[in-house]
Amino acid sequence: MTFTTNAAIPLSLQVTAVKDLEALGDIPGRRAAAVRPCNMMTEYQARFIVTSLHMLAEWNQQRSHITRIQAPGVLIARDQNGATILPAPVDYLSWTQRIAGFATDPELMTLRHRVLWITGKMTPLARQQLASHGWSVREGEQP
């Protein structure tokens, strides 16, 4: 499936995704990030991935150059300073079994300078648990 034939990706999201991919430049993993929205089944899923991509483009422009991106499910990027950025356009994050599994994933735990960037808020327990597992959190920052 492609951007143009996937009904879950409205034209406005397609345009945003293309612009943000161009803004990131020719970095390793860009193709995987471009293909990721094409596999979404719902507009909600597509919007999450495209907004995550937009957040990474903003990081690239305003904070530090993104040097690599991966798309194993969510988008994960590395910047020139060695930070691993996981953008999450969510309104409210609670400490659930699913988030605990993500935050303690052995593969992610090997990465240094892990940053979870959420656009909304999180519970005090989520903030505490993420910090105790070595995550730096950017909370309530819009791209």
GISUL-V745565 format. One record per residue. N is the residue number from 0. RES is the residue in one small letter. OMEGA is omega in whole degrees, 0 to 359 (999 if undefined). BURIAL is b if it has 24 or more other ideal C-beta (glycine too) atoms within 12 Angstrom, else e. D_FIRST is the distance of its C-alpha to the first C-alpha in whole Angstrom. Layout:
[[N & RES & OMEGA & BURIAL & D_FIRST] [N & RES & OMEGA & BURIAL & D_FIRST]]
This chain:
[[0 & m & 179 & e & 0] [1 & t & 176 & e & 4] [2 & f & 191 & b & 7] [3 & t & 181 & e & 8] [4 & t & 180 & e & 6] [5 & n & 182 & b & 6] [6 & a & 180 & e & 10] [7 & a & 182 & b & 11] [8 & i & 178 & b & 11] [9 & p & 182 & e & 14] [10 & l & 181 & e & 15] [11 & s & 177 & e & 18] [12 & l & 178 & b & 16] [13 & q & 181 & b & 13] [14 & v & 179 & e & 17] [15 & t & 181 & b & 18] [16 & a & 181 & b & 16] [17 & v & 179 & b & 16] [18 & k & 182 & e & 20] [19 & d & 175 & b & 20] [20 & l & 177 & b & 18] [21 & e & 181 & e & 21] [22 & a & 179 & b & 24] [23 & l & 180 & b & 23] [24 & g & 184 & e & 24] [25 & d & 182 & e & 23] [26 & i & 177 & b & 23] [27 & p & 178 & e & 22] [28 & g & 182 & b & 19] [29 & r & 179 & b & 17] [30 & r & 178 & e & 14] [31 & a & 178 & b & 14] [32 & a & 179 & b & 14] [33 & a & 182 & b & 12] [34 & v & 186 & e & 9] [35 & r & 180 & b & 10] [36 & p & 181 & b & 10] [37 & c & 183 & b & 6] [38 & n & 182 & e & 7] [39 & m & 182 & b & 9] [40 & m & 182 & e & 10] [41 & t & 177 & e & 13] [42 & e & 178 & e & 14] [43 & y & 179 & e & 17] [44 & q & 180 & e & 15] [45 & a & 180 & b & 13] [46 & r & 178 & b & 16] [47 & f & 182 & b & 18] [48 & i & 182 & b & 16] [49 & v & 177 & b & 16] [50 & t & 175 & b & 20] [51 & s & 178 & b & 20] [52 & l & 178 & b & 19] [53 & h & 178 & b & 21] [54 & m & 179 & b & 24] [55 & l & 177 & b & 24] [56 & a & 177 & b & 24] [57 & e & 177 & b & 27] [58 & w & 180 & b & 29] [59 & n & 184 & b & 28] [60 & q & 189 & e & 30] [61 & q & 186 & e & 33] [62 & r & 185 & e & 33] [63 & s & 184 & e & 33] [64 & h & 175 & b & 30] [65 & i & 183 & b & 27] [66 & t & 181 & b & 27] [67 & r & 179 & b & 24] [68 & i & 176 & b & 21] [69 & q & 181 & b & 20] [70 & a & 180 & b & 17] [71 & p & 182 & e & 18] [72 & g & 169 & e & 17] [73 & v & 177 & b & 19] [74 & l & 178 & b & 19] [75 & i & 182 & b & 22] [76 & a & 172 & b & 24] [77 & r & 176 & b & 28] [78 & d & 185 & b & 30] [79 & q & 179 & e & 33] [80 & n & 178 & e & 35] [81 & g & 178 & e & 34] [82 & a & 172 & b & 32] [83 & t & 185 & b & 29] [84 & i & 174 & b & 27] [85 & l & 179 & b & 25] [86 & p & 179 & b & 24] [87 & a & 179 & b & 24] [88 & p & 180 & b & 24] [89 & v & 180 & b & 26] [90 & d & 184 & e & 29] [91 & y & 182 & e & 31] [92 & l & 176 & b & 31] [93 & s & 177 & e & 33] [94 & w & 181 & b & 34] [95 & t & 178 & e & 32] [96 & q & 180 & e & 32] [97 & r & 180 & e & 28] [98 & i & 178 & b & 29] [99 & a & 178 & e & 32] [100 & g & 178 & e & 30] [101 & f & 185 & b & 28] [102 & a & 182 & b & 31] [103 & t & 178 & e & 33] [104 & d & 184 & e & 30] [105 & p & 180 & e & 32] [106 & e & 178 & e & 29] [107 & l & 182 & b & 29] [108 & m & 178 & e & 33] [109 & t & 182 & e & 33] [110 & l & 178 & b & 32] [111 & r & 175 & e & 35] [112 & h & 179 & e & 35] [113 & r & 180 & b & 32] [114 & v & 172 & b & 31] [115 & l & 181 & b & 30] [116 & w & 177 & b & 29] [117 & i & 182 & b & 29] [118 & t & 182 & b & 29] [119 & g & 182 & e & 31] [120 & k & 175 & e & 34] [121 & m & 179 & b & 35] [122 & t & 176 & e & 37] [123 & p & 179 & e & 40] [124 & l & 178 & e & 40] [125 & a & 179 & b & 36] [126 & r & 181 & b & 38] [127 & q & 182 & e & 40] [128 & q & 178 & b & 38] [129 & l & 179 & b & 36] [130 & a & 181 & e & 39] [131 & s & 177 & e & 40] [132 & h & 173 & b & 37] [133 & g & 180 & e & 38] [134 & w & 167 & b & 35] [135 & s & 185 & e & 36] [136 & v & 170 & b & 34] [137 & r & 187 & b & 34] [138 & e & 174 & b & 34] [139 & g & 179 & e & 34] [140 & e & 178 & e & 32] [141 & q & 176 & e & 30] [142 & p & 999 & b & 28]]
